[in-house]
Amino acid sequence: MAAQSTPDVGVKLTPNAFRVLEKRYLRRNDDGDVAETPEEMFRRVAWAVAAVERTYDPAADVQAIAEDFFQAMVCLQFLPNSPTLLNAGADHGQLASCFVLPVGDSVESTFEAVKHTAIIHKNGGGTGFNFSRVRPRLDRAGGRHGVAAGPVGLIDVIATAADYIRQGGVRRGCNSVVLNVDHPDILEFIRAKSDPESLTNFYISVAVTEGFMSMVNSGAEYPLVNPRSGETVTFLNARQVFDRIVDQAWHTGDPGLIFLDRINRDNPTPHLGSIDMITGCGEQAMLPYESCPLGSINLAQMLKSNGDTVVDYNELGRLVDLGVRFLDDVIDASAYPVDLIERATKNTRRIGLGVMGFADMLFQMGVPYNSDRAAKVATEVMGFIQERAHRASRKLGIERGSFPAFTGSIYEVPGGGPVRNAACTTVAPTGTLSIIAGCSCGIEPLFSVAFVRHMLDGEKLLDINPHFEAAARRAGVWTPDLARRLVSCNHLQKQADVPEPIKKVFVTAHDIAPEWHVKIQSSFQENVDAAVSKTVNFPHSATREDIARVFLLAHRSGLKGITVYRDGSRDEQPQCTGELGLELVDEYFSRGPRSGGDGSVAKAI
């Protein structure tokens, strides 16, 4: 018998959240009917992960630990990455989200990577690659007359394989590929996504060094080196290459930039090698074959009132401790697609504890995203999480021992003591997780206070921010007419009936100058072990000079990577126009009076 399509009592899910769980996460029986409730899903995950505790302590109270994990998830205060929700408790369940795979300069290495990619994507993971070791296009290969296809040709091979796999039977996986700026095929790589219909499941980035960025400023030439022979094949002007990157990013959003030297300054295990690969959404830079489980704390729930709305650091600290323990357990609870990945992962025990709901936190605090106060909140909150996460990892190190690659790591210092995890924190994009949690995505500003988003095989979801709705209700301006105007892309700032204090606080992505996007990202990056996944949004009217300025600012600000998107430069993006949006608004209001919005209506088309 199929589970009823209604949320569990006590699990405060929006209709959109439940729809996402029903479509993608909840288990189904042999007839394809949903056979699990959200509450049962969270219990399954909690028990599967907590069971690991007896590996380290046979007397561990697994029931109490599982209950703590369950309560954090069912209250939507903490959620692990999608593969954990999908696969925990299953035979051979792969629980990590982020994987990186090395690709060498041979057919054997290429198709080994293709095989591993297919297995990882089948079980819900995403993959990252660096193709800089692959010989350039038309270089000598194979027999006397053989020529190489080059890195861009290889992207097509892996993209085709990845596209064939639908994660959990629902969606394609996320991939990223990096090419070093000194590869002979760099110009072809920059143009690789000039066709908006190509490589739609790949994000591409150019890896640059401090030396290259210095030459951009001076306009100097730099060498392109054939990785097969080590020979310099030609020289290019660094500024002209940078301008090509900017131009393509202006057109399509790709490529982004990865700052290799900044990444490796934070490499916790330099004795294992340098890092040159990032995961699908850029939040993790890792060594070959490493994987990393992710989890995010919902900052929108980490608040209390003492006259003003302030951060509840006691509750946040409790969730950090729980999150570190949960993610360390996930490493042992997970199955791995190949032994190399298991060995590399358990050698460093890297975890990625991050946040979501930052914009919603600011809304409740009455703080505009584009303000110095918001940057201060970001620094203080992430600084607290970073310090507390490392303290929790040291405590686990005392209980369970340090990660095996501890000797030679940055933690091997006199009096340093054991450390369980080589890295603890990251900021992931939390796309569907934030829908489940009913909060804003990652550390991004809100796209709009009311819009229709593309989701899940053509389904459209109406998203109305509940904090905005509550503020508009208190001001007496919340009406169906206002909602229709907002969902029809008449920006909040243009609504004459909305009070100015509300407009000031509820700024959205395109109201925020790109420099503020970078400032908030750098405020988080200051206290993050890995990297920060974030997109700098530009209006359609943005110029190439605007994008160049942000790329250079990102480098100066100490970011590990930067991604930009100019509104309207791709066909598939969140939509807020058309008759469907108005129809969903009418459905939303037809439910009758509510004291506060639940923010969502779903419709398949």
N, C-alpha and C positions, 0 to 999 in steps of 0.2 A: 504494500500500500504506500502511495506517495505521501511525503510530508506535506502538510498544509502550507500554502504560500502566504503565511503570515509570520511576523517576527515573534520570537519567544517572549513570554511575559518576563520582564526584568532586563531584557536586552534592548537597550534604547537605540534602535536602528531606524534611520530614515527609510522611506520607500526605495530611494535610490540605492542605499546601502544593501538592503535586503535583495534588491534585484541583482546587484553585482554578485553577491554571495550565491544566490540561486543559479545564476548563469554560469559562474566560473568555479566556485570553491566548494560548495556543498556536494557531498558524495551522492551518487546515483545508483539505483539498483540495476539489475540486468535488463529491465525494460526501459531504462533511460529516465525513470522518474526520480525526482529528488527524494532521497532517503535519509536525510540528515538535517537537523535544525541548526541554526547558528550556535546555539548553546552547546549542542552535541559536538559540533566542530571544535569549539574552543576547549571543551573537555578532552576530546581526542588528542589535540595538540598538547595540552598541559600534561596529560599523563605520559604521552610518548616521550616528551622531553625530560620530565622529572624522573622517569625511570632510570636515567643515566646516573642519578645521584648515588645509587647503591654500588656502582662501579668503584666509587671512591670511599664510601662509608656504608658497609653492610647494614648498619643500624640506622641509616638515614630515614627520617619520617617522610617518605615519598608522598603520602597522602596530603600532608600539610603543605609541602612544597608545591605539589600539583595544584592545590587549592589557591595558593598565592599566585601562581602563574595564571590560573583560570580567571581569578577575580580581576587581575590587571587587564586581561584581554576582553572579558565580557563587559567590563566597565568602559572599554575603549580608551583606556589610559596608555596602553602599550600594545603594539601589534608587531609580530615578526614578518619577515618578507614572505611573498606569495608562496614560494615552494614549500615553506614550513606549514602554512595553512593547508595547502593542497595535499602534501605527502606524508606528514607526520602520522605515525601509526600504521603506515603501509609497509608491506614487505619491500625491502630495497628502496626505501623512501629517500630521495635526494632532497635535502632541506636547505642548502645554500642557494643564494640568488646570483652571486657574482663569481665568474670564472675567467681566467685568462689562459690562453693557449699559445705556446711558442710555435712559430712556423719557420722552418729552415728552408734552405735553398735546394730542395729536391722534391721529386714527385712523391717519394715515400712519405716525407714529412708533411707535405700538403694534404695528402689524402688520409693520413693519420689524424690531422687536425679536423678534416671534414667529418670523419667518423665520430670523433669525440664531440664535435659541435652538435651533431644530430642527437647523440645520447643526452647531452646536457639540456638541449632545448626540449626534447621529449618529456623531460621531467621538470620543466618550469624554470630552468636557469637561463642566464644571459652570458654572452661570451665577448671577450675582448682580445684583440690581436695587434701585433706590430709586424708589418710586412717589410721592414727595412732590410732584412737579411736576404730577401728574394732578389735575384738578379734582374736587371732592367729589361723592359720589353725589347725584343729583337736581338738581345745578347745571345751569345753562343749557348746552345743547350743540346743535350742528347748526342746524336750522331753527328757526322760531318756537316750535314745541311740543316740540323735542328736549330730552331730559334725559340727564345723564351717568350711567354705571354706577358710577363711582368706583374707587378703587384696589383694593378687595376684589373687585369684579367683574372687574377686569383680571387679578388673580391667577388666577381661574378660567380665563380665556382662555389664559394662558401655561401654566398647569399642565396643561390638556388637551392643548396642543400638545406639551409636554415629555413627558407620559405616553405619548404615541403613539410616541415614539422610544425604542428600547431600545439602550443603548450597546453597541457591538460585538455586537449581537444577543443580549445577555445580561441587562442590567439597565437600570433607569431612571436618569436622571441626577439629580444633586443641585442644588437651587436654593435661593437665599435671597432674600428680599425684605425691604427696610427701609422703614419709614414714620416720618417725623419726628413727634415727639410733639406738635407744634403744628398738625398737619393736622386739618381739621374732621372727618375720618372716623376719627380715632384710636381711638375706643371700639369702632367696628365692626371695625376692624383687629385690635384686641386679642382679640376673640372669634372671629376668622376660622377658627381651628382647634379650636373647641369641640367639633365633631363629629370623633371620632377617625378616622373613615373618610374624612374630606375632606382634600385637599391633603397627601397622605401623601408626596409628593415635594418638598414645600416646607418650608423652615425660615424662620420669620418673626422679625424683631427690631424693637424700637422704638428709634429713635435719639434719645438724650437729650443735653442740653447741661449744662454746669456750672450755668448759670442755673436750669434745671429742677430739678436735684438739690438746689440750695439752697432752692428753693421747696417741695420735698418736705419738707425738714426744718422749714420755717417754717409750712407749711400754707397758703401764699399761692395766689392765683389767677393764671393765666397765659392769654394770648390764643390762640385758634385762628384761623389766617389762611388765607383762600382763596387758593391759589397762582395761580389764574387772574386774580383782580382785585387781590390784595394787600391786601384789606380784612379787618379783624377781624370774625369772624362771631359769636363768643361767647367766654365765659371758662369755664375749668374749674379746679377745685381740684387742685393738683399732687399733694397727698398722696392724694386719692381716686383719681386716675388711676394713680398708682403702686400703690395697693392693688388696683386692677383687674388690672394686669399681674401682680402677685404671685399673685392668686387664680387667674388663668388658667394661669400657669406651674405652680401647685400641681396643677391638674386634669390638664394634658396635657403639660407640659414646654415649651410655647410660650406667649408669645413670650420671647425672650431680650432682653437690653439691649445696645446699642452706645453707647459713650461717644465722641461725635463730637469733642469738644475734645481729648481724649487722643490720638485717632487723628491729628488734624491737627497736633498739636505735633510729631509724628514724620514729617510729610509731607516727603520729601526734595526734592520739586519744587514748592514752594508757588506759584511763578510760573506753573505750568500750571493752577492752580485748587485748590479745596479738595476733600477726599475725603469722600464720603458713601455709598459702596457697598462691600459686602463680598461675598466669594465664598461658594459653597454651604455650606461648613462653618465659615466665619468666620475662616479663617487669613490671608486677604489682604484688605486694604482698598485699593482701587485707583481710579484716575481713569477716566473714561469710555473704553470700548473697550480698556483695557489687558488683557493676559493675562499669565500667569506660570507658567513651568515649575517644578515642585517635585521635590525629591529628599530622601531621608532617610538619615541615617547610623544604623546599628544599634549603639546604645550597649552592648548586651549583649556585643558582641565587642570593645569598646574597653577591655579590662582586662588587667592583668598581675599576677603575684604576686612580691612581694619579702618574703615572710613573711606579709604581709597582701595582700588583693586590692585593688588600687588602679587608678586610671585610667591607661591608657597614652597619655600626651599626645603622644608621638612618632607613634604610629599614628593617633591621632585627628587630629592636624595634617595628616598625609599624606592622610587621607580628606577633610578639609575642602578642601584645595587641589584635589584631584581633583574633588570635588563642584562647586565653583565653576566650574572649567573646563568640566566636562561640561554643566552647566546653561546656561552662556553659549553653548556650541556648540549646545545644543538650540534656542535662540532662532532661530539661523540655519538649522538643519536642518528646522525645522517649516514646514508649510504653514499658511495662515491662511484662515479662512472668508470674510473680507471684507478689502478693502484698509485700511479704517479701523482694524481691529484690528492688522494688521501694522504700520502706521505708528505707532500709539500704543505698541505693545509694543517696537518697536525704538528708539523715541525715548527711553525710559527704561531699557530692558534690565533690568527688574526680575526677579530670580530669588528662589526660596524654598528655601534649604537648611535642613533641619531634622533632627529626630531621631526615633527610635523605640526601643523596648526599654528605656526608663528604669526601669520597675519591675523588669525582669529584671536590670538593672545593680545596682540596690539589693539585690536578693535575693542576688546573688553577693558583694556587699560586706558582707552581714550588717547592712544598714541598714534600719530600718523606714521606710515611706513617710511615716508621720505623726510625723516627728521633725525637730528643728532641724538635725540632721546631714544629712538628706535635702534640706532646703531649701538648705543650704550646698553640697552636691554639685551641685544644680541650678544655683545661681548661678555656681559655679566652672566647671562644664563648659560651660554656655551662654556664659559670659563669654569663655572660651577660643575657642569656635567663632566667636563674633561678631568678636573681634579678628582671628583668623586668616582668616576669610572676607573681611573688609574689606582685609586685607593682600593676599590673593590677587587680589581685584578691582582693587586699585591696580596690582599687577604686570601683570595683563591689560590695564589701561588704558595702561600704558607700551608694551606689545606691540601693541595693537590700536586704541588711541584711547579716549577717554571716550565715555560714552553721549551722544547728540546733544543732549539737553536739559540738559547739564552747566551751561552758562552760565545763571546765575540760581538754580541749585540750592544746597542747603546746603553742597555740597562746594567751591563756588567761593570759596575763601578764599586769602589770600596764602600762597604756599608749599605749597598743598594738593596740587598735582600732579593728574594724570589719574586718573579713577575709571571703571571699566568699567560698573558696575551701580548704578543709583540705590538699590536695596535688595538685600540679600543673604540675609537669614535670616527664617525663619518656623517655626512648629510646626504641622504638618498632622495630621489624625487618623490617617492610615495604616491604615485598616481592613483591606482585603485585602492590602496590602503587608506588614503585620506578620505575617499568616498565612503568606505566602510566605517571609518571613525567619525564621519560627519564633520570633518574639519578641513581647513585650507591645506593645500599641497606643500609639503616640505617647508622651505623657508621662502617660498614664492609669495609675492603679493597676490591678491585675488585677481583673477582674470576680469571679472565683472561681478557686481552685486546680484545680477540676474542674467542668466544666459542659458542657451541650450548647447549641450556638449555631445559630440559624437562618441558613442561607446558601443562595444560589444555587438559586432555583426549587424551594423546598421541601426541599432537602437539609439534613440535620442532621449536624453535625460534633461529635464528642466532643473536648474540649480539656482535657488534663491538663498543668499546667505542669511542664516537665522539671526545673526547679531545685527545685521542691517535692518531686517524686518522688525526686530524688537525695538531698535532705536527709532525707526519710522513710525511704529505704532505709538510709542511714548510721545512722539512729537505730533501725533494726530494726522500724519500725512500718508499712512499706508492705505492705498486704494488699489482696486483692480486696474484703474487707468494708469497709475504710476508704474505698476508692474509691467503693463503692456508697453509703455514707453521705454522702460529700461531694457526689456527683452528684445525690443526692436532696434537696439543699438543707439538710442539716444542716451548718451553718457550721463551718469549721475551728476557730474559737474554742471550740466546744462539744464537741470530740472529746477525751475524757478520756485516750485513749491516746497523743495527740500531745504531745511535750514542750513545755513553755512557751517555751523559746528559739526553737523553730520557729514557734510561734504568733505570737510577738512580731515576727518578721521578715516572715512571710508574711501581713501584713494585706491585706485586699482592700477593694474599693470601699465596701462598706457597713459595714466596721469602722472607717472613717476619718471623723472628724468633718468636716463641710462646711468648717469654717474651715481645715483642713489642705489640702483641695483648692485653696482660694483661695490659700493661702500658697505652695504648690508652683507654681501657675500664675503668680503674681506674681514668684516667683524666676526663672522662665524669661523672663517678659515684660520684665524689667529689661534683658536683653541680646538682645532680638529686634527687628529692624527693623520687621517687619510685625506680625502678631498671633499669638495662641496659641489653637489649637483644643483645647478641653477642656470636659468636662461635669462639673458638680458633682453627684455622686450623693447622693440622700437616701433613707433608708428609707421604707417605706410609711407609717409612723407620723409622719412629719415634719409639722409644722404650717405654716400660712401665715406665721406669725411667724418660723419658722426660715428660710424662703425669703427673706423681706424682709430679714432680718439679713445673709444672704449677698450679696444684691444691693447693699446699702449698703456692706458690707465690700469687695466687688469695686471699687466706685467709689473708696473711700478708698485701696485698695491699688494704684491706678494701672493697672488692667486696661483693655484696649481693648474688651472685650466679656465677657459672662457668660452661660452656658447652664446650666440646671439640669434634673435629671430625678428625679422621685420614683418609686421602685420600684413597679411595678404600675399606673402611671397610663396605660399603653398596653398593648394586647393583644400587639403584636409587639415582643418584646424578647428578649435571650438567655434561654433556658430551662434549667432544671436539674432538672426534675421529670419523673415519668412512667416508664412501663415501657421506653420507648425508651432512656432514659439507662442503665438497668440492663443492657439488652441490649447496648449499645455497650461498657459496662465489661467484660462477659463476653467479648466479642470481643477487646477490648484485652488481657486477661490470657491468652486462649487462644493468643496468639502464642508463648508460652513465655518462659523466663527471659531477662531483658535486664540489662545492666550499668547502663543508664540509660534513661529513658523517651523515646520520640519524641513523646509528647504528643498523639496524634491517632488517631481512627478516623472514617471517613466512612460515612454510610448515606443513601440516597435513600428517601423515603417518598412 
